[in-house]
Amino acid sequence: MKYVIRNLIFFSIAYAVLIGFVTIAVSAQKSVIHARDEAREATQVLTKVMSDRSKSIPRALLRKAVAIAVFTNVKKGGFIIGGTGGDGVIARRTGKTWGPPVYYDIGGADIGLQIGAKKGDFVLLFMTQTALDDLLDDELELTASLGVAAGPVGETAGATTATDSNVYVYSNASGAFAGASVGGGSIKANNSINEELYKMKGGAVLTNPSQIKLSTLPAELQTFSSTVAKYAN
């Protein structure tokens, strides 16, 4: 009897450990799938935004940006986004190339959208180290003091626009693309994904993006970084 009980205890513990490993593996797989999907969607958004140079983000600004963020499918409440949030990726310039996509969420922000649009995609250009510093701590508050402004659209506008804001914001909703106003809210690292992919938090990856070899990442992540480089170099 003691032998049977001992075996039952052993197999119960082994089963619990096995279930734990399976659960962790499934969770990790879901994180990677989500990361790939988000990088793919962000690439599609940026490609669409830049498809018509007369209505795109000015290349002159892109070439000066120190980091670029793309948030996709951000839902809105009323005529503004009201705290429902959305997922996104941020890449940082590193010399003549761009680092890997780092995963962040946007929440609580009031971001202007076209009337009638229920959700939108957003591109944010971080123009200065000041704008980037808070992201390195894994969270950025979108306050008025940060210097956030609606970005100019089109190559003509870009040729004459001075880089006098820390962050430029653009929205793409209901088939229309334009600069967007922002009030409040924050951008926070999604470290459940960052740590699964990079074994470190988002801010740590952005601090030294060159420590991650793009060639080791899933294809969708590599494509996002190369697409940013295509338009911003």
N, C-alpha and C positions, 0 to 999 in steps of 0.2 A: 504493500500500500504506500509506504514511504517512497519507494522507487517511482511509483506512478505519479504521486503528487510532485516529486522533484522534477520529473520529466514535464509535467504539465506547466510548472512554473517556468522551467527553462524555455519551453516552446512559446509560452505566452510573452516572455521577455523578448525572445528572438522575433516573434511576430510584430510586436510593438516597435522594435527597432527598425525592422524592414519597412513597416508602414510609414515610419518617420522619414526614412531615406526616400521612399517613393514620393511622399508628399513634397519633400524639398526639391526633388528632381522635377516634378510636375510644375511646381511654382517657378523654378528657374526657367523651364522651357517656355512657360507663358510669358515671362518677362522678356525673353529674347524674341519671341514672336511679336509681342507688342512693340518692342524696340525696332524691329525690322519694318513693321507696318507703318509706324510713325515716321521713320526716316524716309520711307517710300512716298508717303503722302506729302511730307515737307518738300521733297524734291519736286514733286508734281506741281505743288503750289508755286514754288520759286520759278520753275520753268514757265508756267503759265503767265505769271506776273511779268516776266521779262520777254515774253514772246513778241510784244509790240513796243518797239523802242520809243515811239511817240507818246506812249502811255505807261511806260515802265518806270521803275526806280532809276534815277540818273546814275549812270556808270561812274560819274565823277564822285558821287557820294559813296558808292559801294567800294571804290578803290581806297577811300580814306577810312572806312569802317574798321574798327579793331575786332569787332565780333558781330555776328548776324544771327538773329533768332527767327524761327518760323513756328507759329502756333496754328494748328489746324482744327477746323470744325468747332470753333468756340461758340457756344450757344449764347443767345441773348434773351433778356427779359425786358419787355416794353420796347423802348427805342434805343436802349443801350445794353451792353453786357453788364449784368448785375450780379456778379459773384458766382456764377455757375462754373466758370473756369474752362480750361482746355489744356491739352497736352502740346508739348513742343520740343524742339531741339535747338541748341545753340552751338555754333562753331566759332572758334577763335582763330584769328590770323596768327600764323607762326612763321615769320620770315616771309618767303615767297609762296608759301603753301598755307593750307588751312587744316586745323586739327580735326579730330573726330567729333561727331555730333554728341553733345552732352544733353541729358534729358532734364527738362524743367517743366513745371506747370505754372499756368497763370490763373490767378483767382482774385475775386473781389474788385476787379478793375472795371471802371465805367469807360468803355471804349466806343467811340462814335461809329455807328453803322448806317448804311443807307436805309431810308424808311422802307419798311416792308421786308427787310432781311431778318431772318430768324437766327441765322448763324453766319459766321464768317471766318476767314483765314487772316492771320496777321503776320506781318514781317516787321521786325524791329532792328534798326541799325544802331549799334553802340559805337559812338564816334570818338569817345575819349576814355582814358584810363580811369577817370573819375566815375564814369558810368559803369565800368567793368568791375571796379573794386568790390562793390557790395555783392556782386554775383560770385566772387571768389569766396565769399563767406556763406554761399549756398542760398542766399535770399536777397532780393532787391526790392525795395519799396519804391513804387512809382509815384513819388511826391513831386509837387510843383518845383521844389528847390533843386531837384535833380536836373531839371532842364529838359523836359520831354516835349516834343512838338510834332505836329503833323508834317510829314515829309513832302517835299515838292515832287511832282510827277513829270516825266518826260525829259528827254535829253537837253532840250532848250533851257528848261528850268534849272537843270543840274549844272549847266555851264556857268550860270551866273549866281548860284546860291552859295553863300559862305557857310562854312561848317561852324555855326554858332550855337548849336544845340548839342547836348550830350547824347540824346537818344531821338531818333526819328522813327515815327510809327506810320505804317501803311495798313489799309484793310482791303480785302478782296471779298465782296459779297454781292449776291444777286447779279453777277456778271459785270459788276462795276468795280474799278480799282481806283483808290484815292488815298491821300494822306488822311490820318485819323487822329482825333483828339483823345487824350487819356486823362482820367481823373482817378487818383487813388489806386489801390490794389497792390499786388505784389507778384513777383516771379520767384518761385521756390524750387530748388533742386528736387527731382524725383530720384532719390538715392536708392530706392529699391531696385530700380533699373540700372542706375550708374554703377552700383556696387556689384551687381550681377555681371555686368559687361566688363567693367574695368578694375574691379576689386578696390575701388576708392570712390569717394564722394565727388559730386559734380564740380565743386569748387576746386578740388585738388587737380582734376583733369584740366580744367580751364587755366589753372595757374601754370601748368607745364604740359601743354597738349602734345608736344613732341615726344613725350615719353610713351605714347601709345602708337604702335605701328599700325597704320591704316590697313596694310596688307593682311593683317591677321583678323580683321573684323568681317562680319557678314557683308555681302555684296551691296545691300541696300544702304548700309552706313557709309561705305566707301563712295558710293555714287552721290550721296548728299554732299559730302565734303568736296568731291571733284566738281560738282555742279556749282557750289558756292565759288570755288576757285575760278571756274569758267567765266563767271560774271563779275567777280570782284578783284581780279588781278589785272 
